[in-house]
Amino acid sequence: MRTMIKTAMVVSSVMFLVACSPGMYTGGGWADTAGPGDSKASFGFSVESCDAEAAGHFNLADEGWTVPVEISGHIMDFGELGDFGDNCNFYALLEYVSANPDYPGDGHAVVCFGNDHETANAEMFGQVWVTVQSGPFEGYENYGPIYSNVQSHRCDS
């Protein structure tokens, strides 16, 4: 838990200092739930940073947490961190809206994730850190290995 908080603080403080390389980034997959049990937390994202500003979308669902977390949001800032911690190559600052009708509202979250592999099967590649800073899911944190496909694509010339 302390590692998660420290990581989120570091990511929050460096995210405005690191420029994102031009490109498009897509991915999706799952991690273990932040709550008890064998549930999965699933996520998906798509980001384009070919122009001056990054634009993209991020979804997260974790039914195993104390409150079912369902986040759908747009990416306010996105960047590459390189080799940060346990294979955390990308960060995203999100502005989200709750997709859970029992917990309406909006807020902000920080996500840091990454892998250097592309796979079509459920092999573990990299780590994910998620910290919800405000809104109906404030206090949600998840850290762990991701089973995913995170890819980078070049911008069209």
C-alpha positions as CSV (number, residue, x, y, z in Angstrom):
1,M,0.0,0.0,0.0
2,R,2.8,2.4,0.9
3,T,4.5,1.6,-2.4
4,M,1.3,2.4,-4.3
5,I,1.0,5.8,-2.6
6,K,4.6,6.6,-3.1
7,T,4.4,5.6,-6.8
8,A,1.3,7.7,-7.4
9,M,3.0,10.7,-5.8
10,V,6.1,10.2,-7.9
11,V,4.0,9.7,-11.1
12,S,1.9,12.7,-10.3
13,S,4.9,14.9,-9.8
14,V,6.8,13.8,-12.9
15,M,3.9,13.5,-15.3
16,F,4.0,17.1,-16.3
17,L,7.8,17.0,-16.8
18,V,7.9,14.1,-19.3
19,A,6.9,14.6,-22.9
20,C,5.1,11.9,-24.7
21,S,6.7,10.6,-27.9
22,P,4.4,11.0,-30.9
23,G,2.4,7.9,-31.5
24,M,-0.7,5.9,-30.8
25,Y,-1.1,3.5,-27.9
26,T,-3.7,0.9,-27.4
27,G,-4.3,-1.9,-25.0
28,G,-6.5,-3.9,-22.8
29,G,-6.3,-6.7,-20.3
30,W,-6.8,-7.5,-16.7
31,A,-5.2,-7.5,-13.3
32,D,-6.3,-9.1,-10.1
33,T,-9.0,-7.3,-8.2
34,A,-8.1,-4.7,-5.5
35,G,-10.6,-6.4,-3.3
36,P,-10.7,-9.9,-1.7
37,G,-11.4,-12.9,-3.8
38,D,-10.6,-14.1,-7.3
39,S,-12.2,-11.4,-9.3
40,K,-10.5,-9.6,-12.1
41,A,-10.1,-5.9,-12.8
42,S,-10.3,-5.3,-16.5
43,F,-9.1,-2.2,-18.4
44,G,-8.9,-0.9,-21.9
45,F,-7.5,2.3,-23.5
46,S,-6.7,4.1,-26.7
47,V,-4.5,7.2,-26.9
48,E,-3.3,9.2,-29.8
49,S,-0.5,11.7,-29.2
50,C,0.4,12.5,-32.8
51,D,-0.7,16.1,-32.5
52,A,0.3,18.7,-29.9
53,E,-2.1,17.2,-27.3
54,A,-2.9,13.7,-26.4
55,A,-6.4,12.5,-26.8
56,G,-7.8,9.2,-25.7
57,H,-10.2,7.1,-23.6
58,F,-9.7,4.7,-20.7
59,N,-12.1,2.2,-19.1
60,L,-11.7,0.3,-15.8
61,A,-14.0,-2.2,-14.1
62,D,-13.3,-3.9,-10.8
63,E,-16.4,-5.7,-9.5
64,G,-14.4,-7.3,-6.6
65,W,-13.6,-4.0,-4.7
66,T,-15.7,-2.9,-1.8
67,V,-17.8,-0.9,-4.2
68,P,-18.0,-2.1,-7.8
69,V,-15.7,0.3,-9.6
70,E,-16.8,1.2,-13.1
71,I,-14.8,4.1,-14.6
72,S,-15.1,5.5,-18.1
73,G,-13.1,8.6,-18.8
74,H,-11.0,10.6,-21.1
75,I,-7.3,11.1,-20.9
76,M,-6.2,14.6,-19.9
77,D,-2.5,13.9,-20.0
78,F,-0.4,11.0,-21.2
79,G,3.3,10.3,-21.5
80,E,6.1,7.8,-21.6
81,L,8.1,7.3,-18.5
82,G,10.6,4.8,-20.0
83,D,11.8,2.3,-17.5
84,F,10.0,3.4,-14.3
85,G,9.8,0.9,-11.5
86,D,8.5,-2.5,-12.4
87,N,8.0,-2.1,-16.2
88,C,5.7,1.0,-15.9
89,N,6.3,2.7,-19.3
90,F,3.2,4.9,-19.6
91,Y,1.2,7.1,-17.4
92,A,-2.2,8.7,-17.9
93,L,-4.1,11.3,-15.9
94,L,-7.8,10.7,-16.3
95,E,-10.9,12.6,-15.8
96,Y,-13.6,10.0,-15.4
97,V,-17.4,9.5,-15.0
98,S,-18.8,6.7,-12.9
99,A,-20.5,4.1,-15.1
100,N,-22.0,2.6,-11.9
101,P,-25.5,4.0,-11.5
102,D,-25.5,3.3,-7.7
103,Y,-22.4,5.6,-7.4
104,P,-22.8,8.5,-9.8
105,G,-20.3,11.3,-10.2
106,D,-17.0,12.2,-11.7
107,G,-13.4,12.5,-10.6
108,H,-9.7,12.1,-11.4
109,A,-7.4,9.1,-11.4
110,V,-3.8,8.3,-12.2
111,V,-2.8,5.2,-14.1
112,C,0.7,3.9,-14.7
113,F,1.2,0.7,-16.7
114,G,3.3,-0.8,-19.4
115,N,4.8,-3.8,-21.1
116,D,7.2,-4.3,-23.9
117,H,5.5,-7.3,-25.4
118,E,2.6,-8.0,-27.7
119,T,0.7,-11.1,-27.0
120,A,-2.6,-12.8,-27.9
121,N,-2.6,-15.0,-24.8
122,A,-2.9,-14.5,-21.1
123,E,0.7,-14.2,-20.2
124,M,1.8,-11.7,-17.6
125,F,3.7,-8.6,-18.9
126,G,4.4,-5.6,-16.7
127,Q,2.6,-4.0,-13.8
128,V,-0.3,-1.6,-13.4
129,W,-0.8,1.1,-10.7
130,V,-4.2,2.8,-10.4
131,T,-5.0,5.5,-7.9
132,V,-8.4,7.2,-7.9
133,Q,-7.8,10.7,-6.4
134,S,-11.3,12.0,-6.3
135,G,-15.0,11.3,-7.0
136,P,-17.2,8.3,-6.1
137,F,-14.4,5.8,-6.2
138,E,-11.8,8.0,-4.3
139,G,-9.5,5.7,-2.3
140,Y,-9.5,2.9,-4.9
141,E,-6.0,1.6,-5.5
142,N,-4.8,-1.3,-7.4
143,Y,-1.2,-2.5,-8.0
144,G,-0.1,-5.7,-9.6
145,P,0.9,-7.7,-12.6
146,I,-1.1,-7.1,-15.8
147,Y,-2.2,-9.8,-18.3
148,S,-2.6,-7.7,-21.4
149,N,-1.7,-6.5,-24.7
150,V,-0.2,-3.0,-24.6
151,Q,1.0,-1.7,-28.0
152,S,2.5,1.4,-29.5
153,H,1.9,2.5,-33.1
154,R,3.7,5.1,-35.2
155,C,1.9,8.2,-36.3
156,D,1.0,8.5,-40.0
157,S,3.5,10.7,-41.8
